[in-house]
Amino acid sequence: MLNADASHDVPLAAAVPVTQSITASTARPARGACRFCGAHGLHSVVDLGMSPLCENFLTRDQLNEEESFYPLHALVCGDCFLVQVEEYVSGRDIFCGEYAYFSSYSDSWLAHARRYAEMITARLQLNKNSHVVELASNDGYLLKNFVERGIPCLGIEPADNVAATAVERGVPTRVAYFGRETASALVAEGIRADLLAANNVLAHVPDINDFVAGMKILLADNGVITVEFPHAVRMIEGNQFDTIYQEHYCYFSFYTAEKIFAAHGVTLFDVEELPTHGGSLRIYGRHTEDQSKPVTPAVKKMRDREIAAGYTRLETYCDFAEQVAETKRNLLAFLIQAKREKKSVAAYGAPGKGNTLLNYCGVREDFIDYAVDRNPYKHNKFLPGTHIPVFAPDKIAQTKPDYILILPWNLKDEIMNQLAYVRQWGAKFVVPIPELTVS
């Protein structure tokens, strides 16, 4: 096992030449090895200390029970440049059964999904004879757009409670944890995907080789894969360290994603930059043997941009830690001053990223009175680790806090519009990322 402290002293390795072939590890790598290529000698990106699972909201009865915390230390592979955290809790344990995240509580995310469905239906000329499969389909937020168009679809979702919501909405959904085994079982049933979508799931996969190999199996001969994921480049340049948590096992540059898919016989033939989640990529993949979809100039442009910006050099990743520490100092300085002035502070949103931020900074009820969230599943529960209580959004109008700390900073514009009424009593919004702002 890689020592969390010793990794700071590992010498910086030379960049991997762009022409070098990197292959997937044939077996699931041991702890301390890269989860994609199996290389040893991972290097520290940022150590966020100990943190609980970010979606493990607690009931009042659980507050005095033992709570598990895990090392939250982002590391980067010196061979393939995959940023990753150690797997202390399996993906099956986290995502199967019951899960707290529902996609449909963000209006902007629903609009994003609707625009994607419109675009991809036209681009691929999808119709009643096509088959769309989404991996980690959550509550049907995306596939419902294809159902409305009469396009056959199927969602694959590991969480029972979330999948049940999708089914209630009329979205065909299979409760399963995706990988080679599930893909092979679906193919045996005659299911192949003309469009295989995977939005914001790639980071949640501990066995990245099993997952991508399963995508290769399930994809129809002339089918297209689209995958959206937060861009590791934006994470570093935008100081978005709070997107690091145990449930996010990997963080991808385009350079590394291209290597991973190529190792499993999938060619990335197009890429787009998206504003979602603070800056994401949407990649388009096809079977390498499918020559009907030429690789667009956007692929080389994105790869070259990342290389020129230093994302095949370890120094770029290892310089991240200091700006993270400065964010902690700035947030704590603001909260200390606010409390000394007898000001009240509430948090809006209870996302995974918010729980990383609060636990890393050591912020509890001594600084934040409560949090609110639109997801009823989280109401009257407590944030993991910090034990800050969570209520419905109308709590803000009842208590009139002086400051509202927006934890899902990627939705700050949407949230500020929803809460425009707080200006009536002079409340101000606080956004902690990429740098602390008060407005």
N, C-alpha and C positions, 0 to 999 in steps of 0.2 A: 504494500500500500504506500502511495506517495505521501511523504510527510508534508503536512500543510505549511510548516514554517521553512523547511529546507528548500522548497521549490523556489523561494526568493533568490537563492544563491546559485541557481543553475546558470551556467554561462549562456549567453545569447547565441543561438544557432544561426547559420546563414540562411537566406531565403531559399525556398524551393524553386528551381527554375520552372517557368511556365510549361515547358515541354516535358517535364518529368511526369511519369505515370504513377499515380498513387492508387493502390488497389484496396478493396475492402478486406478487413480481417475475416478469415474463413470461419473462425469461431468467435463467440462473444468474448471480447477482451476481458482480462482480469482487471480488478481494481488497480488504479494507478496507470493504466494503459489507455490510449485513445480509443474511444468507443466506436470509431469508424475504421481507422487503419491499423489499430493495434500497437502503434509505436509507444515506446516508453519515454520518460523524460518530459512530462508535462510541465508547463511554466505558469507561474502565478500571473493572473490578470488583476483580480481584486479579491480580497478576503473580507467577507461581510459578517464574520463571526458565526454565532449559532442562531438558528432560526427555526420556528416550527413550520409545518406544512401550511402554506398560505391560504388554503381554502378549507381548513379544519376549524370552522366556527364552533364556538362552545356554547352549551346551554348553561344556565345558572348553576345547575347541580354539578357541572363538570369543573367549575372554577377552582375548587379545592382539591381536585384530583391531580395526579401526576400528568404532566404534559411533556411530550417528546420534542426535543430540539435537535437539530442536525447541523453539521458544519455546512456553511454556505460559502464555498470558495470556488470562484470561476478560474479555470485553467485553460491554457491554449496548447494545442499540439504543435510542436516545432516542425512536423513533417507536412501535415495537411491543413493546419491552421484552423481546425475546428475548435471553437470555444465551448467549454462543457463544464458541468459540475458532476461530482461523484454521485452515484446512485446509492442512496442510503435506504430509500423506500421504493419498492418496485412500482412501475406504472400501473400494473394490474391492481395493486392495493390502493393506489390513489384514485384511479379513474373508474374502476368497475364498481358496481353496486349503486352507491349514492354519491352525488357530487353537487356542489353548491353553485356552479357557474351556469347561467342561462344566457344565451346570446341575445335574446329578444328584448332586453331591457335598455338597449341603447338605440335611440332613434337614428343616429348617424350611421351606426353599423347596419341597421336594417336597410337604410337607403343605399349603402355601399353594396350590400348583397343583391339588391334589386337591380342596380346598374350593371353589376357583373353578369347576372342572369340574362339581361337584355343583350349585352355585348357578346357574350359567348354563344348564345343561341344564334345570333346573326352570323358570327364569324365561322362557326362550325356547321351552320345550316341544320341545327338540331330540329327534329320533328317527332311525330308519334312512333316512328320506327327506330328512334335512337334510344340509348339507355344511358342515363346519368347516374353515377354513383358518387356519393360524398363520404369521405372518411372523417370520423369525429363530427358527425352531422348535428350534434347538440339537439336543440329543441325544434329543429325543422326550419329555422330562420331563413336558410338559403334555398333548400329544396322546395319549399312551398311555392316559390316563384316558377319552378318548372312544372309542378303539379297544376298550377293555374293555366299553364300553356298546353297542357295535355301531353307533356313529354314524360315518358316512363322514367321513374327514378327510384333509387333505394339509398337510404341512409344507413351507415354503419356507425353505431354509437355504443361505447362500453358502459355508460352509466344508466342503470335501469330507470331511475326517476326522471332523468332528462329525456331519454328515449320515449317514455310513456307520454310526455307532453307533446312530442312530435307526432306520435300516432294519433293523439286526440285532435291534432290539427289536420289530419288527413295525409300525413307524409309517411309513406311506407318506410319502416325503420327496423333494422335487425340489431339486436343487442349482441355485440361481439367485440372482442379486442383484436385489432387488425394486425396481420403479419402474413407470413407465407402460408401458414396453416389455414387461416380464414379465407385467404384469397383462393387457395386451391379448392376449398370446399365450395365456394361460390361458383367457380368455373365448372366444377363437377355438376352443379345444378343448371348449367347453361347460361350463367350470368357473366357477361363481359362488358366492360365500360367503354362506350364511345367517348364519354367525357368522365374523367376521374378527377374529382376536385378534393383538395385537402387544404383547408384554410386554417391557419394558426394551430396546427396540430404537430407539425414536424418537430418543433422544439420540445413537445411533450413526450417524445418517443425515446426511451432509454436504449432500445436495440434498434438503432437507425438502419442497420443493414437488413434486418428482418423486415422492417416496415417498407423500405424502398424495394426490396426484392418482391414483396407481396404486391406492390403497385405494378411492377413489371408483369407479374403473372396475370393480374386482373384486367389489364389494359387490352382492349380489342386491337386487332392487327393494325388498323389505321386510326386508332384512337389517340386522344390527346389528354395529357395530364396537366392540370394547373395546380400550382401550390403557392400559397401566400404565407410569408413568414416575416417577422420583424427583422430588419436588416442589421446585422452585427456592426456594420460600418456606422449606421445611424445611432446605434446603442452607444458606441464609444464617442463619436463626435458630438452627440447630443446629450452626453452625460446621463444616459438612461439606465443607470445601474440597477434601479428598482425593478427592472424587468427580469432580473436574475432571481430565481427562487427554485426550490427543490423540484417543483413540478415542471420546470423548464430545464431539461437535461442538456440541451444544445442551443447554440447561437451561431447563425450562419452568415458568412459572406457569400456573394455569388460565386467567387472563386472556389470555395470549399463545396458549396452545393453542387456545382458542376462536376467536381471530382466524384462526389458520392453517387450521383445519378449515373454517370458514365461507367462507374465500376459495376453497375447492375444492368447495363445494356440499355440505358435510357439517355438519349441526347437532348440537351436543352437547346431549343431552337429559337426561343424568343424570351425577352424579359422586359418587365415594366416596373417603374418606380411608383409607389403608392404613398399617399399621405397617412394611411391608417397606422395606428399604434406607434405614432411618433416617427414613422418612416419605414415602409415595408417594401418587399419585392414580390412581384407575381412572376413566377417562372412557368414556361410552357415546355413540356417534354413529350417526346415520341419514342417509339421503339427505334433503336439505332439502325435497324435494318429497313425502316420505313423511310424511303428517300423522297416521299411526296411532299414533304414539308421542309423546305430549305432553311438553313440557319440564317437568321436575320443579322444585319450589321449591329443591332443593339447588343447582341451577345458579346462580340469582341469588344465593343465600346465599354460595356460594363466591366468586363474582365480587366481590360487595360487600365481603366480608371482606378480600380481597387489596387492593382499592382503599383501604379504610379503614386498612389496615396499612402503606400507603405503597409498594406494589409497582407503581404507575404514576408514581413519583417517582424520579428518578435518585439522589437523596441516599441512599435506602435501599440501593441496590446499591453505591454508591461508598464507604460507610462500612465495608464488609466487610473491607477489607485489613488494618486494624490488629488485629482479633481473630485473623486468620490468623497474623500475625507473632508475636503473643503465644503462640499454640499452639506455634510452632516454638521459641521461647525456653524454654517450660516443658518440652518434651520433651527438648531438649538439656541443660537443667540437670539433669533427672532422670538421664539416661544418663551424664553426666559424673560425677555424684556416685556412681552405682552402680559405675562402673568404678574410681573412686578408692578405693572400699571393697572392691575385688577381687571384686565380684559378677559372676556370669554372667547373660547376658540372651539369650533365644531369642525368635524371633517365631513366632506361630502364624498360619498362613494366608499365601498369596502372591497376594492379589487385586490388581486394577488400582489400587484406591484406596490400598493399602499402598505400592505403588511410587511413586505421586505423593508420598505423605507422606515416604518415606525419601529420595527424590531432592531434594525441596524442602528438607528439613532437613539434607542432607549426611551422612546416617547410613550407614556402611558396616560392614565387619567389625571396625573398631576399637571399635564400640559393641555390635553384635549378632553373636553367634557364628554363628548359622545361623537358617534359617526352616524350618518344616514345613508340609505341605499334604496334604490327602486325595487330591488329584488326581494319579494316577501319572504323568501326562504331564509334570509339573513336577519330578519326583524326579530327583536327581543333575544338576540344571541350576542356573543362577545367575540371580538377580534382575537385570533390566535396569538398567543404570546403576550400581547399588551393588555388584553382583557377590557378594552374599551367597548362600551355597549353600543349596539347598532339599533337604530329605529327607522321608521318610515320618514320620508322627506318632510312631511308636515311638522315634524319636531322643530325644524328651523323657524317656522313662522310662530310657533308657540313660545320659543325661548329667546328669539332675537339675539343671536350671538354677535359679538363685535367683529370676529374674523371667521372666514370659512376657508379651511384648508382643502384644496381640491386634490384628492389623491389620484384619480384617473386623469392626469394632466393632459393626456392625449385627447380628451373630450372637453377640455376647458371651455371652448367657445360654446358648445352645446349646453354645458352646465351653467355657465354665466347667463345665457339667455333664459334658461328655465328658472333661474333664481334672481332675475332682474329686480324682483320686488324687494329684495333685502336692502337695496339702496335707500328705501324709504326711511330706515332707521340708521343709516350711515354705515352699514356693514361693509367690510372690504374682503376681497378675495385674495387668497395666498396660493401661489403656484410654486411648488418646490423644485421642479425639474423643467428645463435644464439648469436654470439658476433661479434662486429665490426671487420672486417678484410679488409685490403687494400693490393691489389696484382697487 
